[in-house]
Amino acid sequence: MTTTSSWTPVCRLADIVPDSGVCALLDGRQIAVFRVRDAAGEHLFALDNRDPFTGAMVLSRGLVGDKSGTLFVASPLLKQRFDLRTGACLDDAAVRVATYGVRLQGERIEIAA
């Protein structure tokens, strides 16, 4: 996860339909931002939008799910699943995507930059 003390607003909470994601452009990087609900409540996640298997910027359009308590996004192209908390690929332990700090400030979602 990126460590920093600088936060950048990217969208409003209402801009993301529950259990889906959107893409935000932050300092020239595409960041996939997800709003996910589970039994423990609602969570926000941010990770690179680039699918490392194809190079396409598509993870924000992937399907979110839960595998034995691990929240993930499945790439819409080849369906590899990435842990929303860690960025680790659940289908290939050698692959991961970068994750970013994300927080809710009032109704505004902010990403660590």
C-alpha positions as CSV (number, residue, x, y, z in Angstrom):
1,M,0.0,0.0,0.0
2,T,1.2,3.5,-0.8
3,T,2.1,5.4,2.4
4,T,1.7,9.1,2.4
5,S,0.1,11.9,4.4
6,S,-1.5,13.6,1.3
7,W,-5.1,12.8,0.4
8,T,-6.8,13.6,-2.9
9,P,-10.6,13.7,-3.3
10,V,-11.7,11.6,-6.3
11,C,-15.5,11.3,-6.1
12,R,-18.6,11.2,-3.9
13,L,-19.7,8.0,-2.2
14,A,-23.0,8.3,-4.1
15,D,-21.1,8.2,-7.4
16,I,-20.3,4.5,-6.8
17,V,-23.1,1.9,-6.9
18,P,-22.7,-0.5,-4.0
19,D,-20.7,-3.7,-5.0
20,S,-19.1,-2.0,-7.9
21,G,-16.2,0.2,-8.9
22,V,-15.2,3.4,-10.8
23,C,-12.0,4.6,-12.3
24,A,-10.3,7.8,-11.0
25,L,-7.4,9.6,-12.6
26,L,-4.9,10.5,-10.0
27,D,-1.5,12.2,-11.0
28,G,-1.7,10.5,-14.4
29,R,-2.5,7.0,-12.9
30,Q,-5.8,5.2,-13.3
31,I,-7.0,4.0,-9.9
32,A,-9.9,1.6,-9.5
33,V,-12.1,2.6,-6.5
34,F,-14.6,0.0,-5.1
35,R,-17.5,0.3,-2.7
36,V,-18.3,-3.2,-1.3
37,R,-20.8,-4.3,1.2
38,D,-20.5,-7.5,3.3
39,A,-21.8,-8.9,6.6
40,A,-19.4,-6.6,8.5
41,G,-20.6,-3.4,6.7
42,E,-19.5,-1.2,3.8
43,H,-15.9,-0.9,2.7
44,L,-13.9,1.2,0.3
45,F,-10.9,-0.1,-1.6
46,A,-8.5,1.4,-4.2
47,L,-6.0,-0.4,-6.4
48,D,-4.4,0.0,-9.8
49,N,-6.9,-0.2,-12.7
50,R,-4.4,-2.0,-14.9
51,D,-5.0,-5.8,-15.4
52,P,-1.4,-7.2,-15.1
53,F,-2.3,-10.2,-17.3
54,T,-3.5,-8.1,-20.3
55,G,-2.2,-4.6,-19.7
56,A,-5.8,-3.3,-20.2
57,M,-7.1,-0.6,-17.8
58,V,-10.3,-2.5,-16.8
59,L,-10.2,-3.6,-13.2
60,S,-12.7,-0.9,-12.2
61,R,-15.2,-2.6,-14.4
62,G,-14.7,-6.1,-12.9
63,L,-17.1,-8.0,-10.8
64,V,-16.7,-8.0,-7.0
65,G,-17.2,-11.1,-4.9
66,D,-16.3,-13.0,-1.8
67,K,-14.2,-16.2,-1.6
68,S,-14.1,-17.6,1.9
69,G,-14.1,-14.1,3.4
70,T,-11.7,-12.6,1.0
71,L,-13.3,-9.7,-1.0
72,F,-12.0,-9.6,-4.5
73,V,-12.5,-8.1,-8.0
74,A,-12.4,-10.4,-11.0
75,S,-10.9,-8.9,-14.2
76,P,-13.6,-8.5,-16.8
77,L,-11.2,-9.9,-19.5
78,L,-9.5,-13.2,-18.3
79,K,-11.4,-13.4,-14.9
80,Q,-8.3,-13.5,-12.6
81,R,-9.3,-12.4,-9.1
82,F,-7.5,-9.8,-7.0
83,D,-7.8,-9.4,-3.3
84,L,-9.3,-5.9,-2.7
85,R,-7.4,-5.5,0.6
86,T,-3.9,-6.6,-0.5
87,G,-3.9,-6.6,-4.4
88,A,-2.7,-10.2,-4.4
89,C,-3.9,-12.4,-7.3
90,L,-6.0,-15.3,-5.9
91,D,-5.2,-17.3,-9.1
92,D,-1.5,-16.7,-9.4
93,A,0.5,-16.0,-6.2
94,A,3.3,-14.4,-8.2
95,V,1.1,-11.5,-9.4
96,R,-0.3,-8.5,-7.6
97,V,-1.6,-5.0,-8.2
98,A,-0.7,-2.0,-6.1
99,T,-3.2,-0.9,-3.5
100,Y,-3.8,2.7,-2.2
101,G,-5.1,4.1,1.0
102,V,-8.7,5.2,0.7
103,R,-11.0,7.0,3.2
104,L,-14.4,8.6,3.4
105,Q,-14.5,12.3,4.5
106,G,-18.1,13.2,4.9
107,E,-19.6,12.1,1.6
108,R,-16.3,12.5,-0.3
109,I,-13.9,9.6,-1.1
110,E,-10.2,10.4,-0.9
111,I,-7.2,8.4,-2.1
112,A,-3.7,8.6,-0.6
113,A,-1.5,10.2,-3.1
